[in-house]
């Protein structure tokens, strides 16, 4: 799956805007995510930390929860993930977030492009390359 240069930049910009709303007092590492759906809709999320570290929410998980709340079930075309303090190496979704993103993708039978972004680089990779042999809804039927 590919995006036009303007689609890619708009998605990255949306993720950066989301990251600026992050609540990250413990890690001091604000993260933003933006999900692009096949109808052009973009849903964003930011990380929300908690003093009980295990209860913290990643930006991708927040965005997926908002997407489900909005009634979205599939149609995921692309994802941008940015870290405001990611200088050289692009930030990638953690394992939990890869699985959460896979759930949305599996519901629509897509393999979204994931834009992993730093200040100096954009790594473009399919979700299936980030999470090969993923477990999903189809395994439960």
DARA-V372911 format. One record per residue. N is the residue number from 1. RES is the residue in three letters. SS is DSSP state (hx for helix, st for strand, lp for the rest). Layout:
BEGIN
N|RES|SS ; N|RES|SS
END
This chain:
BEGIN
1|UNK|lp ; 2|UNK|lp ; 3|UNK|lp ; 4|UNK|lp ; 5|UNK|hx ; 6|UNK|hx ; 7|UNK|hx ; 8|UNK|hx ; 9|UNK|hx ; 10|UNK|hx ; 11|UNK|hx ; 12|UNK|hx ; 13|UNK|hx ; 14|UNK|hx ; 15|UNK|hx ; 16|UNK|hx ; 17|UNK|hx ; 18|UNK|hx ; 19|UNK|hx ; 20|UNK|lp ; 21|UNK|lp ; 22|UNK|lp ; 23|UNK|st ; 24|UNK|lp ; 25|UNK|lp ; 26|UNK|lp ; 27|UNK|lp ; 28|UNK|lp ; 29|UNK|lp ; 30|UNK|lp ; 31|UNK|st ; 32|UNK|st ; 33|UNK|st ; 34|UNK|st ; 35|UNK|st ; 36|UNK|st ; 37|UNK|st ; 38|UNK|lp ; 39|UNK|lp ; 40|UNK|lp ; 41|UNK|lp ; 42|UNK|st ; 43|UNK|st ; 44|UNK|st ; 45|UNK|st ; 46|UNK|st ; 47|UNK|lp ; 48|UNK|st ; 49|UNK|lp ; 50|UNK|lp ; 51|UNK|lp ; 52|UNK|lp ; 53|UNK|hx ; 54|UNK|hx ; 55|UNK|hx ; 56|UNK|lp ; 57|UNK|st ; 58|UNK|lp ; 59|UNK|hx ; 60|UNK|hx ; 61|UNK|hx ; 62|UNK|hx ; 63|UNK|hx ; 64|UNK|hx ; 65|UNK|hx ; 66|UNK|hx ; 67|UNK|hx ; 68|UNK|hx ; 69|UNK|hx ; 70|UNK|lp ; 71|UNK|lp ; 72|UNK|lp ; 73|UNK|lp ; 74|UNK|lp ; 75|UNK|lp ; 76|UNK|st ; 77|UNK|st ; 78|UNK|st ; 79|UNK|st ; 80|UNK|st ; 81|UNK|st ; 82|UNK|st ; 83|UNK|st ; 84|UNK|lp ; 85|UNK|lp ; 86|UNK|lp ; 87|UNK|lp ; 88|UNK|lp ; 89|UNK|lp ; 90|UNK|lp ; 91|UNK|lp ; 92|UNK|lp ; 93|UNK|lp ; 94|UNK|lp ; 95|UNK|hx ; 96|UNK|hx ; 97|UNK|hx ; 98|UNK|hx ; 99|UNK|hx ; 100|UNK|hx ; 101|UNK|hx ; 102|UNK|hx ; 103|UNK|hx ; 104|UNK|hx ; 105|UNK|hx ; 106|UNK|hx ; 107|UNK|hx ; 108|UNK|hx ; 109|UNK|lp ; 110|UNK|lp ; 111|UNK|lp ; 112|UNK|lp ; 113|UNK|st ; 114|UNK|st ; 115|UNK|st ; 116|UNK|st ; 117|UNK|st ; 118|UNK|lp ; 119|UNK|lp ; 120|UNK|lp ; 121|UNK|lp ; 122|UNK|st ; 123|UNK|st ; 124|UNK|st ; 125|UNK|st ; 126|UNK|st ; 127|UNK|hx ; 128|UNK|hx ; 129|UNK|hx ; 130|UNK|hx ; 131|UNK|lp ; 132|UNK|lp ; 133|UNK|lp ; 134|UNK|lp ; 135|UNK|lp ; 136|UNK|lp ; 137|UNK|hx ; 138|UNK|hx ; 139|UNK|hx ; 140|UNK|hx ; 141|UNK|lp
END
